[in-house]
Amino acid sequence: MAMFSLGLFMALQPRIIACRNKVATFAMAVRFLTGPAVMAAISIAVGLRGKLLHVAIVHVQY
């Protein structure tokens, strides 16, 4: 029910991107570049290696 409510709220917004394009671009860059970098650093520090490390890095995007 919460996801339906959130989707309805987002659908009723007058603009798809609520903030400026520059802010939206910066936010996407932060999410898609620093997220995997932080996950890689933490995974290596914990001791993940090989395929499990790759899965952890890719999984942080979703």
N, CA, C, O and CB atoms as a CASP TS submission, in Angstrom:
PFRMAT TS
TARGET T0000
AUTHOR 0000-0000-0000
METHOD Language model
MODEL 1
PARENT N/A
ATOM      1  N   MET     1       0.815  -1.184   0.000  1.00  0.00           N
ATOM      2  CA  MET     1       0.000   0.000   0.000  1.00  0.00           C
ATOM      3  C   MET     1       0.862   1.254   0.000  1.00  0.00           C
ATOM      4  O   MET     1       0.516   2.252  -0.632  1.00  0.00           O
ATOM      5  CB  MET     1      -0.929  -0.005   1.190  1.00  0.00           C
ATOM      6  N   ALA     2       1.985   1.201   0.709  1.00  0.00           N
ATOM      7  CA  ALA     2       2.877   2.360   0.756  1.00  0.00           C
ATOM      8  C   ALA     2       3.491   2.625  -0.609  1.00  0.00           C
ATOM      9  O   ALA     2       3.627   3.780  -1.013  1.00  0.00           O
ATOM     10  CB  ALA     2       3.980   2.148   1.798  1.00  0.00           C
ATOM     11  N   MET     3       3.865   1.564  -1.328  1.00  0.00           N
ATOM     12  CA  MET     3       4.447   1.755  -2.666  1.00  0.00           C
ATOM     13  C   MET     3       3.417   2.328  -3.625  1.00  0.00           C
ATOM     14  O   MET     3       3.752   3.161  -4.466  1.00  0.00           O
ATOM     15  CB  MET     3       4.994   0.427  -3.217  1.00  0.00           C
ATOM     16  N   PHE     4       2.171   1.893  -3.510  1.00  0.00           N
ATOM     17  CA  PHE     4       1.111   2.438  -4.353  1.00  0.00           C
ATOM     18  C   PHE     4       0.919   3.920  -4.064  1.00  0.00           C
ATOM     19  O   PHE     4       0.790   4.723  -4.989  1.00  0.00           O
ATOM     20  CB  PHE     4      -0.208   1.672  -4.134  1.00  0.00           C
ATOM     21  N   SER     5       0.899   4.283  -2.800  1.00  0.00           N
ATOM     22  CA  SER     5       0.734   5.673  -2.401  1.00  0.00           C
ATOM     23  C   SER     5       1.888   6.532  -2.905  1.00  0.00           C
ATOM     24  O   SER     5       1.670   7.639  -3.398  1.00  0.00           O
ATOM     25  CB  SER     5       0.624   5.778  -0.886  1.00  0.00           C
ATOM     26  N   LEU     6       3.109   6.027  -2.783  1.00  0.00           N
ATOM     27  CA  LEU     6       4.279   6.755  -3.270  1.00  0.00           C
ATOM     28  C   LEU     6       4.235   6.915  -4.788  1.00  0.00           C
ATOM     29  O   LEU     6       4.553   7.986  -5.305  1.00  0.00           O
ATOM     30  CB  LEU     6       5.565   6.034  -2.854  1.00  0.00           C
ATOM     31  N   GLY     7       3.848   5.869  -5.498  1.00  0.00           N
ATOM     32  CA  GLY     7       3.742   5.945  -6.956  1.00  0.00           C
ATOM     33  C   GLY     7       2.678   6.923  -7.393  1.00  0.00           C
ATOM     34  O   GLY     7       2.872   7.658  -8.362  1.00  0.00           O
ATOM     35  N   LEU     8       1.562   6.946  -6.697  1.00  0.00           N
ATOM     36  CA  LEU     8       0.495   7.893  -7.013  1.00  0.00           C
ATOM     37  C   LEU     8       0.953   9.323  -6.760  1.00  0.00           C
ATOM     38  O   LEU     8       0.674  10.221  -7.554  1.00  0.00           O
ATOM     39  CB  LEU     8      -0.761   7.585  -6.187  1.00  0.00           C
ATOM     40  N   PHE     9       1.660   9.531  -5.648  1.00  0.00           N
ATOM     41  CA  PHE     9       2.197  10.858  -5.351  1.00  0.00           C
ATOM     42  C   PHE     9       3.155  11.323  -6.435  1.00  0.00           C
ATOM     43  O   PHE     9       3.088  12.470  -6.876  1.00  0.00           O
ATOM     44  CB  PHE     9       2.904  10.854  -4.001  1.00  0.00           C
ATOM     45  N   MET    10       4.055  10.428  -6.871  1.00  0.00           N
ATOM     46  CA  MET    10       5.031  10.790  -7.907  1.00  0.00           C
ATOM     47  C   MET    10       4.341  11.052  -9.235  1.00  0.00           C
ATOM     48  O   MET    10       4.746  11.950  -9.974  1.00  0.00           O
ATOM     49  CB  MET    10       6.079   9.682  -8.071  1.00  0.00           C
ATOM     50  N   ALA    11       3.315  10.289  -9.548  1.00  0.00           N
ATOM     51  CA  ALA    11       2.622  10.453 -10.824  1.00  0.00           C
ATOM     52  C   ALA    11       1.865  11.772 -10.891  1.00  0.00           C
ATOM     53  O   ALA    11       1.665  12.313 -11.979  1.00  0.00           O
ATOM     54  CB  ALA    11       1.662   9.297 -11.050  1.00  0.00           C
ATOM     55  N   LEU    12       1.450  12.288  -9.763  1.00  0.00           N
ATOM     56  CA  LEU    12       0.677  13.527  -9.745  1.00  0.00           C
ATOM     57  C   LEU    12       1.548  14.783  -9.723  1.00  0.00           C
ATOM     58  O   LEU    12       1.025  15.898  -9.717  1.00  0.00           O
ATOM     59  CB  LEU    12      -0.236  13.533  -8.552  1.00  0.00           C
ATOM     60  N   GLN    13       2.880  14.612  -9.709  1.00  0.00           N
ATOM     61  CA  GLN    13       3.768  15.771  -9.719  1.00  0.00           C
ATOM     62  C   GLN    13       3.723  16.447 -11.083  1.00  0.00           C
ATOM     63  O   GLN    13       3.647  15.762 -12.103  1.00  0.00           O
ATOM     64  CB  GLN    13       5.214  15.358  -9.367  1.00  0.00           C
ATOM     65  N   PRO    14       3.767  17.775 -11.126  1.00  0.00           N
ATOM     66  CA  PRO    14       3.682  18.480 -12.416  1.00  0.00           C
ATOM     67  C   PRO    14       4.920  18.284 -13.288  1.00  0.00           C
ATOM     68  O   PRO    14       4.826  18.330 -14.515  1.00  0.00           O
ATOM     69  CB  PRO    14       3.469  19.961 -12.179  1.00  0.00           C
ATOM     70  N   ARG    15       6.064  18.070 -12.673  1.00  0.00           N
ATOM     71  CA  ARG    15       7.287  17.862 -13.450  1.00  0.00           C
ATOM     72  C   ARG    15       7.911  16.528 -13.058  1.00  0.00           C
ATOM     73  O   ARG    15       7.811  16.096 -11.909  1.00  0.00           O
ATOM     74  CB  ARG    15       8.295  19.027 -13.228  1.00  0.00           C
ATOM     75  N   ILE    16       8.549  15.890 -14.018  1.00  0.00           N
ATOM     76  CA  ILE    16       9.194  14.604 -13.715  1.00  0.00           C
ATOM     77  C   ILE    16      10.421  14.821 -12.829  1.00  0.00           C
ATOM     78  O   ILE    16      10.605  14.118 -11.835  1.00  0.00           O
ATOM     79  CB  ILE    16       9.599  13.873 -15.023  1.00  0.00           C
ATOM     80  N   ILE    17      11.252  15.787 -13.188  1.00  0.00           N
ATOM     81  CA  ILE    17      12.422  16.117 -12.380  1.00  0.00           C
ATOM     82  C   ILE    17      12.055  17.330 -11.541  1.00  0.00           C
ATOM     83  O   ILE    17      11.894  18.429 -12.072  1.00  0.00           O
ATOM     84  CB  ILE    17      13.694  16.394 -13.272  1.00  0.00           C
ATOM     85  N   ALA    18      11.923  17.139 -10.237  1.00  0.00           N
ATOM     86  CA  ALA    18      11.464  18.210  -9.356  1.00  0.00           C
ATOM     87  C   ALA    18      12.529  19.273  -9.129  1.00  0.00           C
ATOM     88  O   ALA    18      12.203  20.420  -8.821  1.00  0.00           O
ATOM     89  CB  ALA    18      11.032  17.637  -8.030  1.00  0.00           C
ATOM     90  N   CYS    19      13.796  18.907  -9.277  1.00  0.00           N
ATOM     91  CA  CYS    19      14.865  19.873  -9.074  1.00  0.00           C
ATOM     92  C   CYS    19      15.449  20.271 -10.437  1.00  0.00           C
ATOM     93  O   CYS    19      15.001  19.797 -11.482  1.00  0.00           O
ATOM     94  CB  CYS    19      15.971  19.288  -8.141  1.00  0.00           C
ATOM     95  N   ARG    20      16.437  21.133 -10.402  1.00  0.00           N
ATOM     96  CA  ARG    20      17.065  21.566 -11.655  1.00  0.00           C
ATOM     97  C   ARG    20      17.826  20.402 -12.295  1.00  0.00           C
ATOM     98  O   ARG    20      18.191  19.438 -11.622  1.00  0.00           O
ATOM     99  CB  ARG    20      18.021  22.763 -11.404  1.00  0.00           C
ATOM    100  N   ASN    21      18.058  20.509 -13.603  1.00  0.00           N
ATOM    101  CA  ASN    21      18.770  19.446 -14.322  1.00  0.00           C
ATOM    102  C   ASN    21      20.187  19.262 -13.804  1.00  0.00           C
ATOM    103  O   ASN    21      20.687  18.138 -13.761  1.00  0.00           O
ATOM    104  CB  ASN    21      18.805  19.750 -15.811  1.00  0.00           C
ATOM    105  N   LYS    22      20.842  20.351 -13.410  1.00  0.00           N
ATOM    106  CA  LYS    22      22.212  20.257 -12.908  1.00  0.00           C
ATOM    107  C   LYS    22      22.248  19.460 -11.602  1.00  0.00           C
ATOM    108  O   LYS    22      23.135  18.630 -11.405  1.00  0.00           O
ATOM    109  CB  LYS    22      22.810  21.666 -12.694  1.00  0.00           C
ATOM    110  N   VAL    23      21.304  19.708 -10.730  1.00  0.00           N
ATOM    111  CA  VAL    23      21.226  18.985  -9.455  1.00  0.00           C
ATOM    112  C   VAL    23      20.907  17.510  -9.698  1.00  0.00           C
ATOM    113  O   VAL    23      21.478  16.635  -9.047  1.00  0.00           O
ATOM    114  CB  VAL    23      20.157  19.620  -8.532  1.00  0.00           C
ATOM    115  N   ALA    24      19.997  17.236 -10.632  1.00  0.00           N
ATOM    116  CA  ALA    24      19.635  15.852 -10.949  1.00  0.00           C
ATOM    117  C   ALA    24      20.829  15.100 -11.534  1.00  0.00           C
ATOM    118  O   ALA    24      21.051  13.935 -11.204  1.00  0.00           O
ATOM    119  CB  ALA    24      18.451  15.816 -11.933  1.00  0.00           C
ATOM    120  N   THR    25      21.591  15.756 -12.395  1.00  0.00           N
ATOM    121  CA  THR    25      22.781  15.129 -12.983  1.00  0.00           C
ATOM    122  C   THR    25      23.822  14.827 -11.915  1.00  0.00           C
ATOM    123  O   THR    25      24.428  13.756 -11.919  1.00  0.00           O
ATOM    124  CB  THR    25      23.388  16.033 -14.066  1.00  0.00           C
ATOM    125  N   PHE    26      24.027  15.763 -11.006  1.00  0.00           N
ATOM    126  CA  PHE    26      24.977  15.550  -9.918  1.00  0.00           C
ATOM    127  C   PHE    26      24.539  14.383  -9.027  1.00  0.00           C
ATOM    128  O   PHE    26      25.362  13.560  -8.628  1.00  0.00           O
ATOM    129  CB  PHE    26      25.124  16.831  -9.081  1.00  0.00           C
ATOM    130  N   ALA    27      23.252  14.318  -8.721  1.00  0.00           N
ATOM    131  CA  ALA    27      22.744  13.238  -7.882  1.00  0.00           C
ATOM    132  C   ALA    27      22.918  11.880  -8.554  1.00  0.00           C
ATOM    133  O   ALA    27      23.263  10.900  -7.894  1.00  0.00           O
ATOM    134  CB  ALA    27      21.274  13.472  -7.554  1.00  0.00           C
ATOM    135  N   MET    28      22.680  11.816  -9.873  1.00  0.00           N
ATOM    136  CA  MET    28      22.881  10.549 -10.591  1.00  0.00           C
ATOM    137  C   MET    28      24.345  10.155 -10.598  1.00  0.00           C
ATOM    138  O   MET    28      24.672   8.979 -10.439  1.00  0.00           O
ATOM    139  CB  MET    28      22.363  10.655 -12.031  1.00  0.00           C
ATOM    140  N   ALA    29      25.237  11.129 -10.781  1.00  0.00           N
ATOM    141  CA  ALA    29      26.668  10.829 -10.772  1.00  0.00           C
ATOM    142  C   ALA    29      27.106  10.305  -9.410  1.00  0.00           C
ATOM    143  O   ALA    29      27.881   9.352  -9.321  1.00  0.00           O
ATOM    144  CB  ALA    29      27.478  12.076 -11.142  1.00  0.00           C
ATOM    145  N   VAL    30      26.608  10.929  -8.363  1.00  0.00           N
ATOM    146  CA  VAL    30      26.953  10.474  -7.014  1.00  0.00           C
ATOM    147  C   VAL    30      26.473   9.047  -6.797  1.00  0.00           C
ATOM    148  O   VAL    30      27.198   8.212  -6.255  1.00  0.00           O
ATOM    149  CB  VAL    30      26.343  11.407  -5.951  1.00  0.00           C
ATOM    150  N   ARG    31      25.246   8.775  -7.225  1.00  0.00           N
ATOM    151  CA  ARG    31      24.695   7.435  -7.000  1.00  0.00           C
ATOM    152  C   ARG    31      25.434   6.371  -7.802  1.00  0.00           C
ATOM    153  O   ARG    31      25.750   5.307  -7.269  1.00  0.00           O
ATOM    154  CB  ARG    31      23.218   7.411  -7.357  1.00  0.00           C
ATOM    155  N   PHE    32      25.712   6.640  -9.074  1.00  0.00           N
ATOM    156  CA  PHE    32      26.271   5.615  -9.940  1.00  0.00           C
ATOM    157  C   PHE    32      27.792   5.516  -9.901  1.00  0.00           C
ATOM    158  O   PHE    32      28.355   4.540 -10.396  1.00  0.00           O
ATOM    159  CB  PHE    32      25.840   5.865 -11.330  1.00  0.00           C
ATOM    160  N   LEU    33      28.461   6.499  -9.326  1.00  0.00           N
ATOM    161  CA  LEU    33      29.923   6.431  -9.249  1.00  0.00           C
ATOM    162  C   LEU    33      30.431   6.175  -7.831  1.00  0.00           C
ATOM    163  O   LEU    33      31.267   5.298  -7.617  1.00  0.00           O
ATOM    164  CB  LEU    33      30.525   7.715  -9.774  1.00  0.00           C
ATOM    165  N   THR    34      29.931   6.930  -6.877  1.00  0.00           N
ATOM    166  CA  THR    34      30.444   6.753  -5.516  1.00  0.00           C
ATOM    167  C   THR    34      29.839   5.549  -4.810  1.00  0.00           C
ATOM    168  O   THR    34      30.486   4.948  -3.952  1.00  0.00           O
ATOM    169  CB  THR    34      30.179   7.995  -4.703  1.00  0.00           C
ATOM    170  N   GLY    35      28.607   5.186  -5.160  1.00  0.00           N
ATOM    171  CA  GLY    35      27.992   4.015  -4.540  1.00  0.00           C
ATOM    172  C   GLY    35      28.808   2.742  -4.751  1.00  0.00           C
ATOM    173  O   GLY    35      29.164   2.075  -3.780  1.00  0.00           O
ATOM    174  N   PRO    36      29.113   2.391  -6.008  1.00  0.00           N
ATOM    175  CA  PRO    36      29.944   1.203  -6.233  1.00  0.00           C
ATOM    176  C   PRO    36      31.358   1.331  -5.664  1.00  0.00           C
ATOM    177  O   PRO    36      31.941   0.339  -5.226  1.00  0.00           O
ATOM    178  CB  PRO    36      30.030   0.920  -7.709  1.00  0.00           C
ATOM    179  N   ALA    37      31.913   2.550  -5.667  1.00  0.00           N
ATOM    180  CA  ALA    37      33.255   2.734  -5.111  1.00  0.00           C
ATOM    181  C   ALA    37      33.273   2.467  -3.609  1.00  0.00           C
ATOM    182  O   ALA    37      34.187   1.815  -3.103  1.00  0.00           O
ATOM    183  CB  ALA    37      33.761   4.150  -5.396  1.00  0.00           C
ATOM    184  N   VAL    38      32.280   2.963  -2.907  1.00  0.00           N
ATOM    185  CA  VAL    38      32.186   2.726  -1.464  1.00  0.00           C
ATOM    186  C   VAL    38      31.946   1.244  -1.187  1.00  0.00           C
ATOM    187  O   VAL    38      32.548   0.666  -0.282  1.00  0.00           O
ATOM    188  CB  VAL    38      31.054   3.579  -0.843  1.00  0.00           C
ATOM    189  N   MET    39      31.061   0.637  -1.976  1.00  0.00           N
ATOM    190  CA  MET    39      30.776  -0.793  -1.787  1.00  0.00           C
ATOM    191  C   MET    39      32.016  -1.639  -2.051  1.00  0.00           C
ATOM    192  O   MET    39      32.269  -2.610  -1.338  1.00  0.00           O
ATOM    193  CB  MET    39      29.630  -1.241  -2.711  1.00  0.00           C
ATOM    194  N   ALA    40      32.789  -1.276  -3.069  1.00  0.00           N
ATOM    195  CA  ALA    40      34.018  -2.019  -3.369  1.00  0.00           C
ATOM    196  C   ALA    40      35.010  -1.902  -2.215  1.00  0.00           C
ATOM    197  O   ALA    40      35.612  -2.894  -1.806  1.00  0.00           O
ATOM    198  CB  ALA    40      34.659  -1.506  -4.677  1.00  0.00           C
ATOM    199  N   ALA    41      35.178  -0.696  -1.694  1.00  0.00           N
ATOM    200  CA  ALA    41      36.120  -0.499  -0.589  1.00  0.00           C
ATOM    201  C   ALA    41      35.700  -1.290   0.650  1.00  0.00           C
ATOM    202  O   ALA    41      36.531  -1.932   1.293  1.00  0.00           O
ATOM    203  CB  ALA    41      36.232   0.991  -0.246  1.00  0.00           C
ATOM    204  N   ILE    42      34.420  -1.241   0.980  1.00  0.00           N
ATOM    205  CA  ILE    42      33.940  -1.980   2.155  1.00  0.00           C
ATOM    206  C   ILE    42      34.045  -3.484   1.936  1.00  0.00           C
ATOM    207  O   ILE    42      34.432  -4.218   2.845  1.00  0.00           O
ATOM    208  CB  ILE    42      32.486  -1.597   2.476  1.00  0.00           C
ATOM    209  N   SER    43      33.701  -3.949   0.730  1.00  0.00           N
ATOM    210  CA  SER    43      33.756  -5.386   0.445  1.00  0.00           C
ATOM    211  C   SER    43      35.184  -5.909   0.506  1.00  0.00           C
ATOM    212  O   SER    43      35.429  -6.998   1.027  1.00  0.00           O
ATOM    213  CB  SER    43      33.154  -5.680  -0.929  1.00  0.00           C
ATOM    214  N   ILE    44      36.116  -5.145  -0.018  1.00  0.00           N
ATOM    215  CA  ILE    44      37.522  -5.568   0.034  1.00  0.00           C
ATOM    216  C   ILE    44      38.019  -5.559   1.478  1.00  0.00           C
ATOM    217  O   ILE    44      38.767  -6.447   1.884  1.00  0.00           O
ATOM    218  CB  ILE    44      38.409  -4.646  -0.848  1.00  0.00           C
ATOM    219  N   ALA    45      37.606  -4.560   2.248  1.00  0.00           N
ATOM    220  CA  ALA    45      38.019  -4.493   3.653  1.00  0.00           C
ATOM    221  C   ALA    45      37.479  -5.677   4.452  1.00  0.00           C
ATOM    222  O   ALA    45      38.139  -6.166   5.368  1.00  0.00           O
ATOM    223  CB  ALA    45      37.545  -3.180   4.284  1.00  0.00           C
ATOM    224  N   VAL    46      36.273  -6.137   4.101  1.00  0.00           N
ATOM    225  CA  VAL    46      35.679  -7.286   4.785  1.00  0.00           C
ATOM    226  C   VAL    46      36.323  -8.589   4.336  1.00  0.00           C
ATOM    227  O   VAL    46      36.355  -9.567   5.083  1.00  0.00           O
ATOM    228  CB  VAL    46      34.173  -7.335   4.532  1.00  0.00           C
ATOM    229  N   GLY    47      36.836  -8.593   3.110  1.00  0.00           N
ATOM    230  CA  GLY    47      37.515  -9.784   2.629  1.00  0.00           C
ATOM    231  C   GLY    47      36.855 -10.474   1.454  1.00  0.00           C
ATOM    232  O   GLY    47      37.211 -11.607   1.128  1.00  0.00           O
ATOM    233  N   LEU    48      35.914  -9.825   0.816  1.00  0.00           N
ATOM    234  CA  LEU    48      35.277 -10.434  -0.359  1.00  0.00           C
ATOM    235  C   LEU    48      36.233 -10.390  -1.541  1.00  0.00           C
ATOM    236  O   LEU    48      36.937  -9.402  -1.751  1.00  0.00           O
ATOM    237  CB  LEU    48      33.948  -9.711  -0.711  1.00  0.00           C
ATOM    238  N   ARG    49      36.248 -11.454  -2.297  1.00  0.00           N
ATOM    239  CA  ARG    49      37.113 -11.527  -3.473  1.00  0.00           C
ATOM    240  C   ARG    49      36.367 -12.233  -4.600  1.00  0.00           C
ATOM    241  O   ARG    49      35.372 -12.917  -4.360  1.00  0.00           O
ATOM    242  CB  ARG    49      38.444 -12.268  -3.143  1.00  0.00           C
ATOM    243  N   GLY    50      36.843 -12.068  -5.813  1.00  0.00           N
ATOM    244  CA  GLY    50      36.319 -12.792  -6.966  1.00  0.00           C
ATOM    245  C   GLY    50      34.900 -12.410  -7.347  1.00  0.00           C
ATOM    246  O   GLY    50      34.513 -11.242  -7.319  1.00  0.00           O
ATOM    247  N   LYS    51      34.130 -13.449  -7.708  1.00  0.00           N
ATOM    248  CA  LYS    51      32.766 -13.220  -8.182  1.00  0.00           C
ATOM    249  C   LYS    51      31.877 -12.596  -7.118  1.00  0.00           C
ATOM    250  O   LYS    51      31.014 -11.778  -7.439  1.00  0.00           O
ATOM    251  CB  LYS    51      32.158 -14.518  -8.650  1.00  0.00           C
ATOM    252  N   LEU    52      32.066 -12.957  -5.889  1.00  0.00           N
ATOM    253  CA  LEU    52      31.256 -12.402  -4.806  1.00  0.00           C
ATOM    254  C   LEU    52      31.476 -10.890  -4.678  1.00  0.00           C
ATOM    255  O   LEU    52      30.537 -10.148  -4.390  1.00  0.00           O
ATOM    256  CB  LEU    52      31.589 -13.105  -3.475  1.00  0.00           C
ATOM    257  N   LEU    53      32.698 -10.441  -4.888  1.00  0.00           N
ATOM    258  CA  LEU    53      32.999  -9.006  -4.883  1.00  0.00           C
ATOM    259  C   LEU    53      32.281  -8.310  -6.027  1.00  0.00           C
ATOM    260  O   LEU    53      31.699  -7.242  -5.841  1.00  0.00           O
ATOM    261  CB  LEU    53      34.517  -8.766  -4.983  1.00  0.00           C
ATOM    262  N   HIS    54      32.321  -8.911  -7.209  1.00  0.00           N
ATOM    263  CA  HIS    54      31.645  -8.329  -8.373  1.00  0.00           C
ATOM    264  C   HIS    54      30.137  -8.267  -8.176  1.00  0.00           C
ATOM    265  O   HIS    54      29.500  -7.278  -8.541  1.00  0.00           O
ATOM    266  CB  HIS    54      31.968  -9.131  -9.627  1.00  0.00           C
ATOM    267  N   VAL    55      29.574  -9.303  -7.610  1.00  0.00           N
ATOM    268  CA  VAL    55      28.129  -9.321  -7.346  1.00  0.00           C
ATOM    269  C   VAL    55      27.758  -8.231  -6.346  1.00  0.00           C
ATOM    270  O   VAL    55      26.736  -7.566  -6.515  1.00  0.00           O
ATOM    271  CB  VAL    55      27.687 -10.706  -6.816  1.00  0.00           C
ATOM    272  N   ALA    56      28.559  -8.039  -5.318  1.00  0.00           N
ATOM    273  CA  ALA    56      28.280  -7.012  -4.315  1.00  0.00           C
ATOM    274  C   ALA    56      28.318  -5.619  -4.932  1.00  0.00           C
ATOM    275  O   ALA    56      27.486  -4.772  -4.605  1.00  0.00           O
ATOM    276  CB  ALA    56      29.283  -7.103  -3.163  1.00  0.00           C
ATOM    277  N   ILE    57      29.272  -5.378  -5.817  1.00  0.00           N
ATOM    278  CA  ILE    57      29.393  -4.062  -6.455  1.00  0.00           C
ATOM    279  C   ILE    57      28.225  -3.807  -7.397  1.00  0.00           C
ATOM    280  O   ILE    57      27.677  -2.706  -7.414  1.00  0.00           O
ATOM    281  CB  ILE    57      30.721  -3.953  -7.222  1.00  0.00           C
ATOM    282  N   VAL    58      27.841  -4.800  -8.172  1.00  0.00           N
ATOM    283  CA  VAL    58      26.720  -4.620  -9.096  1.00  0.00           C
ATOM    284  C   VAL    58      25.400  -4.522  -8.330  1.00  0.00           C
ATOM    285  O   VAL    58      24.499  -3.788  -8.737  1.00  0.00           O
ATOM    286  CB  VAL    58      26.664  -5.782 -10.110  1.00  0.00           C
ATOM    287  N   HIS    59      25.284  -5.250  -7.236  1.00  0.00           N
ATOM    288  CA  HIS    59      24.047  -5.268  -6.472  1.00  0.00           C
ATOM    289  C   HIS    59      23.737  -3.924  -5.834  1.00  0.00           C
ATOM    290  O   HIS    59      22.567  -3.614  -5.612  1.00  0.00           O
ATOM    291  CB  HIS    59      24.117  -6.326  -5.411  1.00  0.00           C
ATOM    292  N   VAL    60      24.731  -3.129  -5.537  1.00  0.00           N
ATOM    293  CA  VAL    60      24.515  -1.833  -4.885  1.00  0.00           C
ATOM    294  C   VAL    60      23.769  -0.885  -5.827  1.00  0.00           C
ATOM    295  O   VAL    60      23.200   0.098  -5.353  1.00  0.00           O
ATOM    296  CB  VAL    60      25.867  -1.208  -4.448  1.00  0.00           C
ATOM    297  N   GLN    61      23.747  -1.129  -7.113  1.00  0.00           N
ATOM    298  CA  GLN    61      23.052  -0.270  -8.070  1.00  0.00           C
ATOM    299  C   GLN    61      21.550  -0.477  -8.020  1.00  0.00           C
ATOM    300  O   GLN    61      20.806   0.382  -8.493  1.00  0.00           O
ATOM    301  CB  GLN    61      23.560  -0.528  -9.477  1.00  0.00           C
ATOM    302  N   TYR    62      21.080  -1.575  -7.469  1.00  0.00           N
ATOM    303  CA  TYR    62      19.655  -1.864  -7.480  1.00  0.00           C
ATOM    304  C   TYR    62      19.094  -1.765  -6.149  1.00  0.00           C
ATOM    305  O   TYR    62      17.895  -1.977  -5.966  1.00  0.00           O
ATOM    306  CB  TYR    62      19.372  -3.191  -8.030  1.00  0.00           C
TER
END
